[in-house]
Amino acid sequence: MDALRIIGELLQTTLVFSTALIFTALGGIFSERSGVVNIGLEGLMVCGAFASAVSVYYAEQAGMIGAAPWIGLLAAALFAMLVSAVHAVASITFKANQVVSGVVINFLSAGMTIYLVKVLFEGAGQTETLNAVFHKVAIPGLASIPVIGPALFNAYPTTYIALILVIVIWYTLFKTPFGLRLRSVGEHPGAADTLGVSVAKMRYIGVLLSGLLAGLGGATITLTTTSNFSHNTISGQGFIALAALIFGKWHPLGVLGATIFFGLAQAVKNFVQLFDFAKNIPMEFLYMLPYVLTILVLAGAVGRAYPPSALGEPYDPGKR
């Protein structure tokens, strides 16, 4: 029974760590399926984590305890989407190098958010600890199923939302006219333009949606795991989500599997300490595990994952 309990807790922790990655990688699908590289996912997560922490803090001060976490999610989505608009304008309107623009988003977000934290919290390097955060919600009956029940059906609201979004986004991308148009501008923008699809409009929508979802990913970490925001709240999660996006081959279901894999890698570092053989392993090596796996997975994915044909290429109507 102890082994089953440990497995159940490992699965539960895996989902906790995977949730933020699911949101962010799903956002990356919208941007990159439309043809715009978005390595700024890390910075967009930082923006979401910051906005959620600050908005929840002030919502608490105003006495809106029950609504505060949901206000935090909304603020995170809007703020990250606003920042992603910078990437959209640079990449689509001005046809700047999309990788450089994404790097700028990462640096801008890291510096801007810490500066604002210091301004808002009297020079402190992090926000106040939040009380109004999300708590796990058990689904009656299902939560009592051995092993998988506590993992799947006793989870944070954000986990339920992320898992539902996987199905919704899969259906949207592959079963609706909107999804067809979005994918077409990422594969053959010239042909899509000839058929009356606005390439710029669809790419703007893709990048803005990537910001919205990455913001939710950052907020998830703040509102379920850390309960505050500091310079190391995200700690490379955006880059792991980007790796999951590539490993999952830009497909919602593939991304779900990849994010669960990376979430498991993060969860293992907490549980391996329970075993005697791990006592002689330096903690630094355990904390390196998710990032080492990210590098290995990316190295193995090169040549096997085929991105959208027009990914990273600014569209010039004159060259159709």
N, C-alpha and C positions, 0 to 999 in steps of 0.2 A: 504493500500500500504506500510505503514511503516513496518508492520509485514512481508509482503512478501520480502521487501528489507532486513530486518534483517535475515530472513531465508536464502536468497540467499548469503548474506555475510558470514553467519555461515557455509554454505556448502563450500564456496570458501576457507575459513580459514581452515576448516577441511581437505580439499585436500592438502593444503599447508603443514600442519603438518603431514599428512599421507604419503606424498611422500617419505621422508627419511626412514620411517618405512617399506614401501613397498619394496624398494630396499634391505634393510638389511634383512628383514624376508625372502625374496626370496633367498638371498644368504644362509641363514640358512637352507633352504630346501635342497639345493644341498649338503651341508656338512652332514646334519643329515640323509637325505635319503640314503646317501652312508654308513652310520653307524658310523660317527664320530661326537660326541657331540661338539658343538662349542659355549661355553658361552663367548668366546672372541669377540663376535660381537661388544660389546661396545668399546673395544680397537681398533678394526678394523675401526669402524666409526671415532674414534678419529684420527687415522692415515690418513684417507681419508680427514677429515676436515682440518687437518694440511697441508697435501700435496697440496690440492687445493688452500688454502690461500697463501701459499708461492709461488707456481708456478704462480698464477695469479698476485701476487705482482710484481714478476720479469718480467712477460710478459708485464705488464703495463709499467715498466721501459724501456723495449725494444721497446715500441710503438705498440705492437700487441694488441691493445684494443679490436677489434672485435673478434679475435680468443681466447682471454685470458680465458673466462669462459670454453670453450671447452678444452683448454689446461689443465685447472684446473681439469676437470672431468677425463681426461686421466691420469694425474699425480696421482690423488687420487686412481684410479683403480689399477694402477701399484704398487704404494707404499703399499697399503693395501694388495694386493695380495702377495707382497714380504714378508710382515710381517706374513701373514697367512701361508706361507711356513714353518715358524718356528713351528707353531702348527702342520702342516702336518708331518714334519720330526719327531717331538717328539711323536706324537700320532700313526703314521703308521709305520715308520721305527724302532723307538726305543720302541714302544708299551708302552709309558708312560701313566699315568692316564690322561685321556682326560679332565676331569674337572680341575685338577691342571694345566695342560698346558694352558687351556683357561684363568684361573685366572692370570697366569703369563703374558699372552698376554695383558690382561687388565692393569695390573700394569706397565708392560714394556712400553706400548704405552703412558700411561698418563705421566710417568716420562720422557721418551725420547723426546716426542714432546715439552713439556714445556722447557726442557733443550735446544733443538735446537732453539726454538723461542727466548730464551734469548741470545743465541750465535749470531743468525742472525739479531736480532733487538736491539742490544746494551743494553741488560739487561732488555728490556721491557717484561712485562708479557703477552703481546698479540701482534699479528701482526698489521700492519698498516691497516686502513680502506680501503677496496677495492672499486674501482669505476667501474671496468669492471666485473659486476655481471650479472646474468640473469634477464631479465624483462619479464613480462607476454606478451603472444602472443595470440591475439584474432583470432578465426576462423570466417571469414566473414559469416554473415547470422545466423550461429548456436549460436554465442555469444549473439545474441539479443533475444533468447528464454527466456521468463520470468522465473525467479527463478533459473532454472538449467543451463541456458545459460552462465551466468557470472561465475558459479562455474566450469562447465566442459569444456567450450570452450573459456575461457579467463584465461589461466593458464600459469605457467612457462613451458619452454621446458622440464624440468626434470619430470614434472608431466605427460606430454604426453608419455614420454619414459617409465616411470614406469608402466603406465597403459597398454601400448603395451607389455611390458615385461611379465606381468601377463599371457597374452594369449600365447605368444611365449614359455614361460617356461612350461605352462600347456601342450602345444602340444609336446614340447621336451620330457618331462618326461613320458607322457602316450601314445604317438603316434609314437615314434621313437625307433630304436634299441638301441641308446645311452641311452635313458631314461630307457629302460628295464634293461640294464646292470647296470646302476647306482642304480636303486631300488633293483636289485637282490643282489648286494653285501651288501646292508643294511638290507636285510631280511634273506637271506640264502647264506652267503659268501662261505661256503663249496660247495654247489651245483653249484654256479656260477663258482667257481674255477674248478670244475670237467668238466664243459662245455667249459673251455678254456678262461673264462673271468678273466683278471688280477685284483684281488681284490685291491692290492696296487695301481695300476694305476688309477682305477676308484675312489678310495677314495682320492687320491692326487688331481685329477681333481675336485672332489666335494668340497674339502677344499679350493683350489685355487679360484674356482668360488665364493665361499662364501666370500672370502676376496675381490675379485673384486667388487662384488655387494654391500658389506657393505661399501667399500671405496666410492662408488658412493652415498650411503646414507649419509655418513658424509659430502661429498662435497656438496650435495644438501642443507644442513643446512647452510654451509658457504656462498654458492653462491646465496641463495635466501632469507635467513632470517636474518643472523647476519652480513654479509659482512666483517667478520674478524674471527680470531681464537684465543681462549683463553682457559684456563683450564676448563671453564664451558660451552663450546660451545655445547657439546653433552649432558651432564647432565642426564645420565641414559637412553637416547633414545635407546641404544643398548639392554638394559635389557627389555625395553618395546617391542622392536622388537622380542626378544626371547620369551616373553610371547605371542605375537601375533602368532608366529610360532606354539607354543603348542596349543593355543586356536583355531587356524585355522587348526589343525590336519595335519600339514605337507603337506598341499595341496595348490597350488597357489590361487585358488578361495576362499578357506577358509581363507587364509592369507590376501587376499584383504579385505574381510569383517571385519576381526579382526583389521587390521591396520586402517581402516576407523573408527571403533568404538573407538580406542585409540586416533586417530586424533581428533575425535569429543570431546572426554574428554578434550583434550588440548585446543581446540577452545572455549569450553564453558566457561572456566575461563576468557576469554577476553570479552565475550558477556554478562555474567551474571552481570557484573558490571554496565550494562546499566539500570538495574531494581532497583527500590527503595528498595525492600526487601533485596538486596544484600549489601546495604551500611553498614549494621551492621555486616557483615561477615568478619572476619579478612582475609586479602589477603593471608596470609600463608596457610589458609585452602583451598583456591581456587587453589593455586599452588600445593598443595598436591594431588588434585583430580586425575590426571592421574596415579600417583604412587599408591594411595590407590586402584584405580580400577584395576591396574595391579595385586596387591596382591590378591584381591577378585576373579578376573578371574582365576588366577592360582590355587587358593584354590578350586574353583568350577570345574576346569578342571581336577583335580587329580582324576583318576579312570575312566574318561570318554574319555580321549584322549589316543589312543594307538600308541606309537611310533614304528618306524621300529624295527623288532625283534632283530637285532644284534646291535642296537644303543649303543655305548659306549663300545663295546667288541672288543679288539684288535684281529685281525685274525691270527691264528696259523695254517699253512697248515698241520702240523703234527697231528692235532686233528680233522681232517675232519671225 
